[in-house]
Amino acid sequence: MSTPLDLPGWRHLYSGKVRDLYSPEDPSDERLLVVASDRVSAFDFALEPGIPQKGALLTALSRWWFDRLAEGSDPIPNHLVAGEIPAEVADRAMLARKLEMLPIECVVRGYLTGSGWAEYQAEGTVCGIPLPAGLQNGDRLPEPLFTPAYKAPMGEHDENITFARTEELVGAERAAQLRDVSLAVYRRAAALAAERGLILADTKFEFGVEPSTGLSAGEDGVLRLADEVLTSDSSRYWDAEAWRTGSTPAERMASFDKQIVRDWLAAHWDKQGTPPALPADVVARTAERYAELLHRLTA
């Protein structure tokens, strides 16, 4: 993992698999600086080498989506705040308000693929939710599914959980709000992507609330969309025309995300020990897909 930058006026707090977090040296400043690196992760491992310009591409896409979702008659509050971002990271950082992050990864699946397809083949379900028989890899689901996961501590794997378990973790009212907002955001984003010839197959959101004295798990306070949103790292995007005309799963699911990385790693690593280095052609093709997605959505 790369060494965090020394940013004047900011103190490094934490580095995750792909992002670095800083707080102001001024203790009266309540903002955070979230810096997206070029690191890439798959199967809960940070990989080498990084994807060139990934941090800038994903930050631009997150900013664009935050702006779109804040528009209209039903705006979605988010974590962004105004202010000057250090020049060294201006293209790949966001200023954010401090939030109490909820321990739920809010996954929404609109199409049958990935781990959902594997479970469906074995059990006829996705995250325990029964589905009609006869579906194929890449098929659109009858309705988008909210399939939450518990955000495990650093170094551990996230765990798919039931909605009942979500209620235990954050309370029934907050769990229902997470489900309803996640599904609403997915539907809005999927419709906008469709206008640009793209399918949003699935995605995951993270939410937080502004800290309040005496509150636990964010029972009260404004729910805010946080972290990254609808990026190539957190979502699966497919080319709609390829999906409509493709005769095989690979042809149908021409992707604009890190599926190239996942596929190569799954074919060349048994998930034991340190992951192998990504070859140059995988890195280059992934970078091209990230850039093309940003262009197709925002141009």
N, C-alpha and C positions, 0 to 999 in steps of 0.2 A: 504494500500500500504506500502511495506517495506521501511525502512529508507535507503537512498543512502549510499554507502560505503564511508569512509574517505580514499582516495587514495593519498598518498604523491606525491606532484608535480602536482596534478590535482585538479581542482575546479568544483564542481557539478553545472551544468547549468540548467538541466531540467529532469524531469521524465515523460515519457508517460505511456500508459497502460502497456507496456511490456519492454521498454528499458529506460536506463538512459544515459544521455549525459554529458560528461565532457570536459572542455577545459584546456590546460596547464596553470600553474601559470606563466610561462614565457610568457610575452605578445608578444614576437617576434616569438613564435612558432604558426604556423597557422593550426596545426592539431587538430582533435577532437578525443575523445575516445568514442566509442559507445559500451555500455555494455548491453548485453541481459540478462534479469532476468529470473527467473523461473515462473514469473507471466503468466497467460493465460487470454485471453479476448474472448468474444463472444457477438454479438449484441451490439458492442461498449461499453461494460462494462468489467472492470477488475474483475476477479473472484478469489475466495478463495476456497481451498488452491491452491498453485502453482503446477506445474508439475515437479517432481524431475528431475534434469539434463537437463531440457528443454533449458535453455540458452546456455549450452555447445553444445547440439545436433544441435540446429538451427544455431549457429555460425559456427560449422564445416561444415554444409551443405551449408550455404551461401558462405563460403570461397571456397568450392569445386566448386560450380557453377560459382562464379566469375572467378576462374581459367579457367574453361572449356570455358566460353564465351569469354575470352581474347585470346584464341588460334585461329589458323586458318587464312584464307585469309581475313576474315572480322571481326576483333576483336571488341568487344563492350567495350568502355572505362568505367571504374568504379571509385568509390570513394576511393578505398583502397590506402594507402601509407605505406612505410616501416618504421620500428621503433620498439623500445622495448615497449612491453605492460606490465603494472604492474603485478607482479606475482599473486596477489590476484584475478585477473580476466582474466588471460592469456588464459584460455580455452573458455571464453565466451565474448570476446571483440574484436573489430576491430579498427585499427587506420584509420582515414578517413580524407580527405581534406575537408576544408570548402567549401560548395556549396550554391548557391542560389537555394533552393528547389522550384520546380514548383508546383503549387497548384492543380495538376491533379493526381489522382490515375488511373494508366493505366491498366485497367482490360482487359484480353483476355479470351474469353470463347471458348473452342473447343467442349464442350459437353453440352447438355441441362440438367440442374440440379439446385438445390437451388432456389434462387429468380427468376432466369430466367425461370425455369419450372413453378413456380406459375404464372408469368406474361403470359407465353405462353398459359397456360390453360384458362386464362381469356380473353386474347386479341389476341392470335396468334402471338405475338411479343416477342422479348427480348430487353429490353431497347429501345422500340419503333421501332426496326428493324423487318420487317415482315419475317416470316419463313414459310416453306411449311407446309401444314396441315398433320395431322396423326403422328407427332413425339411423342415419349414416353419418360418418365423420364429416363435419362441416355443415350439417343441416341446421337450419334456423329452428330455434326452440319455439313451442307454441306461445309462450310468454317469457319475457326475461326473468331470470331467477336471481334472487338475492341469496348468496351463499357466503356467510361471514366466516372469518378466520380470526383466531386469537393471535395477536402480535406477540411472538415469543421474545424473551430477552436476547440481547446481542449474543450471537454464537449458537443459538438454538433455532430449530425450524418452526415456522408458523404452523398452526394446527387448525384444520377445518373444524368448525363447531356448529351446533344446532342453533336455531333461533332462541330456543328456550335457554341455552347456555349464555347467549348474548344478553338475554334479559337478566340473568343472574349477575352478569359482570357489570352492566351499566344501568340496570333498572328497566322495567317494562316500557315506560313512556319514552325513554331515550332510545331504547332498542327499536321501537316502532318508528321513531323519527329517523334514525339512521337508515332503516330499510326503505322508508317512503322517499326520503330525499335522494338516496342512492339510485333508486329506480327512476325517479323523475329526472335526475341529471343524466343518467344513461340514455333515456329516451330522447331528451333534447339533443344530446351530443350525437346519437346515432342518426337522428333525422338530419342534422346539419352535415354530418359526414356523407350521408347518402346523396345530398345535393352536389357533392364533389366527387361522386363516383367511388366512394369508399364504404366499406362495411366495418362497423365497430363490433367485433365479435364478442369481446369481453373486456372488462376493465376492473380496476380496483381503486377505491378512494380511502383517504384517511381524513378524520375529522377531529377537531378539538373545540374546547370552550374556553372563554377567558376565565382565568383562575378567580375564585371568590372564596373568601374566608368561610370555613365551616362546611364547604361543599365537598362531596366525594364523587369521583367518577363522572363529574360534570352533570349532575342531576338538574341544575338550573344554569342559566346563562345562554348566550347566543351560540348556536352551533355553527362552526365555520369550517368550510372546506380548506384543507391544509396540505402541506407537503407539495408534491407534484400532482398534476391532474391531466389525465387523458393523453399521456405521452407514449412514445414508442416503448418505453421501459415498463409502463404500468398497464398497457393495453395491447390487444391484438387488433390490428387493422388489416383488412383484406381488400384487394381490388374487386370491385363489384362486378365488373364485366367478366373477369376470370372466374369468379365464383359462379356466375350464371351459366357460363359456357363450358367450364372444365368438366372433364370426364372422370378424373381421378382426384382423390383428396389433395395431392400435391399440386395438381393443376388448378383446382378450385380455390385453394387458399394461398394465392400469391400475396405474401405478407409484407407489411411496412413496419416491422418491429424487430425485436431481437430473436425471432424464431430461427433465423439462420444460425445464430450462436447456439441456441438450445439444441437444434438438430445435430450440429457438428459435435457438440460436447456429448450428447447422448450416444453417438456412434463411436466415440473415441475415448470414453472414460466410464469406468464402472462405479463412479461416485465414492471411491475409496481413496483416501489420502489427498494429496494436492492435485488440483485440476491441471491438465496440460496447458501449455501456452497456445493461444489461438493462432492459426496460420494467417499469413498476410492477406490471402484472398478472402477469408471469412471476415476479417476486420474491414477490408475495403468495401465489400458488398454490403455489410451492415451499415457503414457510414453513408453509403449511397442511398440505401433505403430510408434511413432517418431523414436525410436531406430532402428526398423526394416527397416524403409524407408532409413535412413542413410546408413545402412549396404547394402541394396539391390542396392542402387545407386553407392556407392563408393568402395565397396569391389572388 
